[in-house]
Amino acid sequence: MKYIDGYRQGDAGKFLGKRIVENAALLADKHEPIYIMEVCGSHTMAISRFGIRDLLPPNVKLLSGPGCPVCVTDAGYIDAALSLARKDVIIATFGDMVRVPGSKKSLADVRSEGADVRICYSPAQAITLAQENPEREVVFMAIGFETTMAPVTTLIPSAEACGLTNLSLLTAFKLVPPALNALIADAEVKVDAFICPAHVSAIIGAEAYRPYVEERGVPCVVCGFEPLDILYGIDNIVSQFLNGECALVNQYSRVVTDAGNATAQKLFETFLTPVDAGWRGIGVIPMSGMGIREQYEKYDAAKRFGVSTDGGSPDPGCMCGDVLKGKIIPSDCPMFGDACTPQNPVGPCMVSSEGSCAAYFKYER
Amino acid sequence: MDEKKRILLGHGGGGLLTRNLIDEEILKRFGDGPLRGLPDGALLPSIDGDIVFSTDSFVVSPGFFPGGNIGDLAVHGTVNDIAVSGATPLWLSLALIIEEGLPLASLQTVLDSVRTAADNCGVQVVTGDTKVVRKGQCDGLYVNTAGIGKKIAGFNLGSSQVQTGDRVLVSGNLGDHGMAVMAAREGLGNGALKSDSAPVHRLVHALSPFAADVRFMRDPTRGGMAATLNEIVDGADVGILLREDSLPFSAGAKGLAEMLGFDLLHVASEGRMMCICSAEAAEQVIEKWRSLPEGTDACEIGRITEDSGRVILETGIGGKRIVDVPQGELLPRIC
């Protein structure tokens, strides 16, 4: 518990909160409000859960970013999974995906109609499923950022080693750095600094953010998920603005190194290749996803079954895209809390346990 | 020899096997009261005062977990529902639905636990029923208990009695039962985390000298404290402010909840109670509770506010956030 309690100490948190307020007051005369984007969904959840927003002064604003893998998955991807589920394929998936609506229906809907949808806590369970059902095709819903992409990609060498011919991956892997580039380039998005993801950074390394700091002038702080981690990150960013600095800081050095995880990076290089990817509500961002390399295409469910994961037509009233870009906060959406709730979600941000709409609904409405 | 014996469908058929099972296992343990002679209904003496009647079914999986089993849980569950209604529990019914193939030894252990728990609670099992179903039609053993209690004079309880400034007290660590069952089910931990399954009737009795100051009592089972507290403020003119620093959680439950992503305020206890009482009485109630073995960790966790309809938590770092009711079923089959 020392890695939990130690990073939740009340006195230290109150001290940092007070210093943020004091420094922000000094900054108020010489700078517009600072907009800090927490890119990762787990940070969003932690900020809400620990009441961090409540401690901040009016000129320090937190915006949720596009870092919830379920939230950014296109409706067309869900539609593709639904079409496979209707073809008597076993769909293996992380639990959060089951209730995400595609263009019309969710996996939970088709499951209630008789489709075979299995929830996995670990990608390794897909191997067991394929072994136990040799007469049937098993498709794993391979979504996620770099963190999740690593264990899911190991399914390919594992399937090779086990000689499995009935397991494939429906990929919608996403990469964080191209998304940050797109956000910085979008004139409508106001982001002054990033709280960079914790576990994605463990894979790609803190140095991955150097270009945003040096070429774009956006301060970046890699933070852990505990309240003191996040408060430290906010405090550091406010201090940077106060002192006219722009730096890359790795606060989460107990987990994140400069270069990241070489084993995971090698795994990606061997089995995957960068592809253009559609982000729900945002659109296609060039080379922001990863697909399976041609030599391993027998594991690529989209090619194997000839389905497209593009497009789809989600509910036109859903404003998840604007939430994911930090243009609005969840409670600005007219459907928030009325037409769209965790019980009856319209958009993925209300479904996912890392979704910003779910976080606002649960802790801050 | 009993170790190898199993319950057969015939044990529920009404014939000789049934008779043997009732004689050997039920009457041997519970036949010293109104159950003697196996009448169709228990004849009970009249009660001078109001009666409280409650029932609960138990389908916990696994049926045996660190700190208890489905038998004592079934006694505590109904006893506690009666107790927090402001009554002294007196009599219980006990109905068993047994899956064919259950080891007889398991049934014997459960029934022993029922008897021990009933004695500890001062209640008598006075009537019952036994059914056996085919393999696969239930999971080992399901238990239903219903109970009758006598209302304790002086209590005037209800969420409408709660007033701004009142204090929220709990009798001990929250969420140990739910996390212990979860750990047993998933094979996590080393069994060190034990369920808090226990009766709360003595804690209720300890409140009777302060009856005029006690507004509300409840045992926070399914949905945990979050569900209980939200129920109180739902549609009411008052709200509740909790202090995270004051919430009593065991280290074992806290560690497991962090690992699995649970909020312990959503997790069930089966041997704890909360009460809302006047600010003036709060310290005396805590002192009284702490003098009992089941209340040694009693403490104040928050107070009633004017923030209508909302339960708010002040976190350790000083921020505030909503305490929501759990969405859907987080932990199925914990009781």
Interface residues (C-beta under 8 A of the other chain):
Chain A: M1 I4 R8 Q9 G10 A12 G13 K14 L16 G17 S48 R49 F50 G51 I52 R53 D54 L55 P227 L228 L231 P342 Q343 S353 F361 K362 Y363 E364 R365
Chain B: D245 A251 K254 G255 E258 G261 L313 E314 T315 G316 I317 G318 G319 K320 R321 I322 D324 Q327 G328
